[in-house]
Amino acid sequence: MEGRNFDTRKHLLQYDDVMNKQREEIYALRKEILTGKLGRDYIIALAEDVAEDYVDRHCPPAKDPSEWDGALRVARSWTRSESSRQRKGSRRTRRTPS
């Protein structure tokens, strides 16, 4: 019984270490973005990666395009909201650290 409890605590500690490392990386990235060290190009590249992943998952070349309905519906709604923002001229302004 004691050995099992020890293993459980050991695994929990390993999990906590992994979570802490991930948390440190996320906050370091956040800080670089907010202080301007990582600029617009980084954010654009990240958005492109996310979009590419979405297309690869939901619009695979092996599937018939008629089966892409769900993915296309989401893409169309995003495109509509994006064009709506552009028509209104509302662009988010970049904040500078104070």
C-alpha positions in Angstrom: 0.0 0.0 0.0 2.8 2.4 0.9 4.6 1.7 -2.4 1.4 2.6 -4.3 1.0 5.9 -2.4 4.6 6.7 -3.1 4.2 6.1 -6.8 1.1 8.2 -6.9 2.8 11.1 -5.2 5.8 10.7 -7.5 3.6 10.8 -10.7 1.8 13.8 -9.3 5.0 15.6 -8.7 6.2 14.8 -12.2 2.9 16.1 -13.6 3.3 19.3 -11.6 6.8 19.9 -12.9 5.6 19.6 -16.5 2.7 21.9 -15.8 5.0 24.4 -14.2 7.5 24.4 -17.2 4.6 24.9 -19.6 3.3 27.8 -17.4 6.7 29.4 -17.4 7.0 29.2 -21.2 3.5 30.6 -21.7 4.2 33.6 -19.4 7.6 34.2 -21.0 5.9 34.2 -24.5 3.1 36.5 -23.2 5.7 38.9 -21.7 7.6 39.1 -25.0 4.4 39.8 -26.9 3.3 42.5 -24.5 6.7 44.2 -24.4 6.9 44.3 -28.1 9.9 41.9 -28.5 7.7 39.6 -30.6 6.0 41.7 -33.1 3.2 41.6 -35.6 5.1 39.1 -37.9 5.2 36.5 -35.1 1.4 36.9 -34.5 0.7 36.7 -38.2 2.9 33.5 -38.6 1.1 31.9 -35.6 -2.3 32.7 -37.1 -1.3 31.2 -40.4 -0.1 28.0 -38.7 -3.5 27.7 -36.9 -5.4 28.3 -40.1 -3.3 25.8 -42.0 -3.8 23.2 -39.3 -7.6 23.9 -39.4 -7.7 23.4 -43.2 -5.6 20.3 -43.0 -7.9 18.7 -40.4 -11.3 19.7 -41.9 -10.6 19.9 -45.7 -8.3 17.0 -46.5 -7.4 16.5 -50.1 -8.6 12.8 -49.9 -12.2 13.9 -49.1 -14.7 15.2 -51.6 -15.2 18.9 -51.3 -18.9 18.3 -50.7 -17.9 16.8 -47.3 -16.2 20.0 -46.2 -19.4 21.7 -45.4 -18.8 22.2 -41.7 -15.3 23.7 -42.3 -16.5 25.9 -45.1 -19.4 27.2 -42.9 -16.9 28.3 -40.2 -14.6 29.8 -42.8 -17.4 31.8 -44.4 -18.6 33.1 -41.0 -15.1 34.2 -40.2 -14.7 35.8 -43.6 -18.0 37.7 -43.2 -17.0 39.0 -39.8 -13.6 40.0 -41.0 -15.0 41.9 -44.1 -17.5 43.5 -41.8 -14.7 44.8 -39.6 -12.8 46.1 -42.6 -15.9 47.9 -44.0 -16.4 49.7 -40.7 -12.7 50.6 -40.7 -12.2 49.2 -37.2 -8.7 47.9 -36.8 -7.3 47.1 -33.5 -4.5 49.4 -32.5 -1.3 48.1 -31.1 -0.8 48.9 -27.5 2.6 50.1 -26.4 3.9 49.3 -22.9 3.7 52.2 -20.5 
